[in-house]
């Protein structure tokens, strides 16, 4: 196995980590709407939904890369993070990250033009703008405030489900979106509680500053 091949594999692996491809499963929510609509067996819509899924993945990666660029210096100070963040570890250069950002923007623009010509509405475009905006507000400010952080994270699943509705041109029951939000909120609270139990408050605070505002007792109240 040649040295050049190993370098290429390493670079691809680091790009995958930077894009956070492992987080793309969240965007499957775009398919929820069609399963609760009268257009379930309109198979032409699934191609549009797949394109929409790809665009949501691009928006997600865009937010993750911006966040990693912003947090390079902080990540370098944490031994656990530096091994997981290719920019902080120096495995990838900031210039490479900026190139990826430009590529993601290009894909989103082309994809949205394609989709809008088919669905004839700006719904998906507005939702992607909302995803990027709320993602950046979360990364820069809102992640440091207890409960606001988990509300923003839970709202992200609503945007994804609404994106699917925009593509199929049909709004499904508001109860479905309420259920999605409540499940996402429950899982976010469970994750916060799990981190406090497993890591302890001090280590959890090192991981995320917002844990200083949480306690197991406080989180337990939201299971009632």
C-alpha positions as CSV (number, residue, x, y, z in Angstrom):
1,X,0.0,0.0,0.0
2,X,1.6,3.3,-1.2
3,X,2.3,6.2,1.1
4,X,0.3,8.5,-1.2
5,X,-2.7,6.3,-0.9
6,X,-2.5,6.3,2.9
7,X,-2.3,10.1,2.9
8,X,-5.4,10.3,0.6
9,X,-7.4,7.9,2.9
10,X,-6.3,10.0,5.9
11,X,-7.5,13.2,4.2
12,X,-10.8,11.8,3.2
13,X,-11.4,10.5,6.8
14,X,-10.6,13.9,8.2
15,X,-13.0,15.6,5.7
16,X,-15.7,13.1,6.8
17,X,-15.1,14.0,10.4
18,X,-15.2,17.8,9.5
19,X,-18.5,17.4,7.6
20,X,-20.0,15.4,10.6
21,X,-21.5,12.8,8.2
22,X,-22.4,10.7,11.2
23,X,-24.9,13.3,12.1
24,X,-26.8,13.1,8.8
25,X,-29.3,10.6,10.2
26,X,-31.1,13.6,11.8
27,X,-32.1,14.8,8.3
28,X,-34.2,11.7,7.7
29,X,-36.9,13.7,9.4
30,X,-37.5,15.2,5.9
31,X,-39.3,12.0,5.0
32,X,-41.8,12.0,7.9
33,X,-44.4,14.3,6.3
34,X,-45.0,12.1,3.3
35,X,-45.8,9.0,5.4
36,X,-48.6,11.0,7.0
37,X,-50.0,12.5,3.8
38,X,-52.2,11.3,1.0
39,X,-49.3,11.4,-1.4
40,X,-47.4,8.4,0.2
41,X,-47.5,6.5,-3.1
42,X,-46.5,9.4,-5.3
43,X,-43.1,8.0,-6.0
44,X,-42.0,11.0,-8.1
45,X,-41.9,13.0,-4.9
46,X,-39.2,10.7,-3.4
47,X,-36.6,12.0,-5.8
48,X,-37.3,15.6,-4.7
49,X,-37.2,14.5,-1.0
50,X,-33.8,12.8,-1.6
51,X,-32.5,16.1,-3.1
52,X,-33.9,17.9,-0.1
53,X,-32.2,15.5,2.2
54,X,-28.9,16.2,0.5
55,X,-29.4,19.9,0.8
56,X,-30.2,19.6,4.5
57,X,-27.0,17.6,5.0
58,X,-25.1,20.4,3.3
59,X,-26.7,23.0,5.6
60,X,-25.8,20.8,8.6
61,X,-22.2,20.4,7.5
62,X,-22.0,24.2,6.8
63,X,-22.9,24.9,10.4
64,X,-20.5,22.3,11.8
65,X,-17.6,23.7,9.8
66,X,-18.3,27.3,10.8
67,X,-18.4,26.2,14.4
68,X,-15.1,24.2,14.1
69,X,-13.3,27.2,12.5
70,X,-14.5,29.5,15.2
71,X,-13.5,27.1,18.0
72,X,-10.0,26.1,16.7
73,X,-8.1,27.8,19.5
74,X,-10.4,26.5,22.3
75,X,-10.4,22.9,20.9
76,X,-6.6,22.9,20.9
77,X,-6.7,23.3,24.7
78,X,-8.8,20.2,25.2
79,X,-6.9,16.9,24.7
80,X,-10.2,15.0,24.0
81,X,-11.4,17.4,21.4
82,X,-8.1,17.9,19.6
83,X,-8.1,14.3,18.6
84,X,-11.6,14.5,17.1
85,X,-11.3,17.9,15.4
86,X,-9.2,17.8,12.2
87,X,-8.8,21.6,12.1
88,X,-7.7,21.8,15.7
89,X,-5.2,18.9,15.3
90,X,-3.8,20.4,12.1
91,X,-4.8,17.4,10.0
92,X,-6.8,19.8,7.8
93,X,-6.0,23.5,7.1
94,X,-8.5,26.3,7.5
95,X,-8.2,27.0,3.7
96,X,-9.5,23.5,3.0
97,X,-12.4,24.1,5.4
98,X,-13.2,27.4,3.6
99,X,-13.1,25.6,0.2
100,X,-15.5,23.0,1.6
101,X,-17.8,25.8,2.8
102,X,-17.8,27.3,-0.7
103,X,-18.6,23.9,-2.3
104,X,-21.5,23.4,0.1
105,X,-22.9,26.8,-0.7
106,X,-22.6,26.1,-4.4
107,X,-24.4,22.7,-4.0
108,X,-27.2,24.3,-1.9
109,X,-27.7,27.1,-4.5
110,X,-27.9,24.7,-7.5
111,X,-30.0,22.2,-5.6
112,X,-32.5,24.9,-4.4
113,X,-32.8,26.3,-7.9
114,X,-33.5,22.8,-9.2
115,X,-36.1,22.1,-6.4
116,X,-37.9,25.4,-6.7
117,X,-38.5,24.9,-10.4
118,X,-40.3,21.7,-9.5
119,X,-42.2,22.6,-6.3
120,X,-42.9,26.2,-7.2
121,X,-42.5,27.6,-3.7
122,X,-39.7,29.1,-1.5
123,X,-40.5,26.9,1.5
124,X,-37.4,24.7,1.4
125,X,-35.1,27.8,0.8
126,X,-36.6,29.6,3.8
127,X,-36.2,26.5,6.0
128,X,-32.6,26.0,5.0
129,X,-31.9,29.7,5.8
130,X,-33.7,29.2,9.2
131,X,-31.5,26.1,9.9
132,X,-28.3,27.9,9.2
133,X,-29.4,31.0,11.1
134,X,-30.6,29.1,14.2
135,X,-27.5,26.9,14.0
136,X,-25.2,29.9,14.0
137,X,-27.1,31.6,16.8
138,X,-26.9,28.3,18.8
139,X,-23.2,27.9,18.2
140,X,-22.3,31.5,19.0
141,X,-24.7,32.4,21.8
142,X,-27.7,30.2,22.7
143,X,-25.8,27.0,23.6
144,X,-24.6,28.7,26.8
145,X,-28.2,29.2,28.2
146,X,-29.9,26.3,29.9
147,X,-33.1,25.0,28.3
148,X,-32.8,27.6,25.5
149,X,-30.1,25.3,24.1
150,X,-32.3,22.2,24.1
151,X,-35.3,24.1,22.7
152,X,-33.2,25.2,19.8
153,X,-31.9,21.7,19.2
154,X,-35.4,20.3,19.3
155,X,-36.7,23.0,16.9
156,X,-34.1,21.7,14.4
157,X,-36.2,18.6,14.0
158,X,-39.3,20.6,13.2
159,X,-37.4,22.5,10.5
160,X,-36.4,19.2,8.9
161,X,-40.0,17.8,9.0
162,X,-41.3,21.1,7.6
163,X,-38.8,20.9,4.8
164,X,-40.4,17.6,3.7
165,X,-43.9,19.2,3.8
166,X,-42.6,22.1,1.6
167,X,-41.3,19.6,-1.0
168,X,-44.5,17.5,-1.2
169,X,-46.7,20.6,-1.1
170,X,-48.9,19.5,1.8
171,X,-49.0,20.4,5.4
172,X,-49.8,17.5,7.7
173,X,-51.3,17.6,11.2
174,X,-49.9,20.1,13.7
175,X,-50.1,17.3,16.2
176,X,-47.3,15.4,14.4
177,X,-45.0,18.4,14.7
178,X,-45.9,18.7,18.4
179,X,-45.0,15.0,18.9
180,X,-41.7,15.4,17.0
181,X,-40.8,18.5,19.2
182,X,-41.7,16.7,22.4
183,X,-39.7,13.6,21.6
184,X,-36.7,15.6,20.5
185,X,-37.0,17.7,23.7
186,X,-37.2,14.5,25.9
187,X,-34.1,13.0,24.2
188,X,-32.2,16.3,24.6
189,X,-33.0,16.4,28.3
190,X,-32.1,12.7,28.7
191,X,-28.8,13.4,27.0
192,X,-28.1,16.3,29.4
193,X,-29.0,14.1,32.4
194,X,-26.9,11.2,31.1
195,X,-23.8,13.4,30.7
196,X,-24.2,14.7,34.2
197,X,-24.5,11.2,35.6
198,X,-21.6,9.6,33.5
199,X,-19.2,12.6,33.5
200,X,-20.1,14.3,36.7
201,X,-20.9,18.1,36.8
202,X,-17.3,19.2,36.7
203,X,-16.2,17.2,33.6
204,X,-19.6,17.9,31.9
205,X,-18.9,21.6,32.4
206,X,-15.5,21.2,30.8
207,X,-17.3,19.6,27.8
208,X,-20.0,22.3,27.6
209,X,-20.3,25.4,29.8
210,X,-24.1,25.2,29.9
211,X,-23.8,22.2,32.3
212,X,-23.0,24.6,35.1
213,X,-26.7,25.7,34.9
214,X,-28.1,22.1,34.9
215,X,-28.5,19.6,37.7
216,X,-30.0,16.1,37.8
217,X,-32.8,17.3,40.2
218,X,-33.7,20.2,37.8
219,X,-33.8,17.9,34.8
220,X,-35.8,15.2,36.6
221,X,-38.7,17.7,36.9
222,X,-39.1,17.7,33.2
223,X,-39.9,14.0,33.1
224,X,-43.1,14.5,35.0
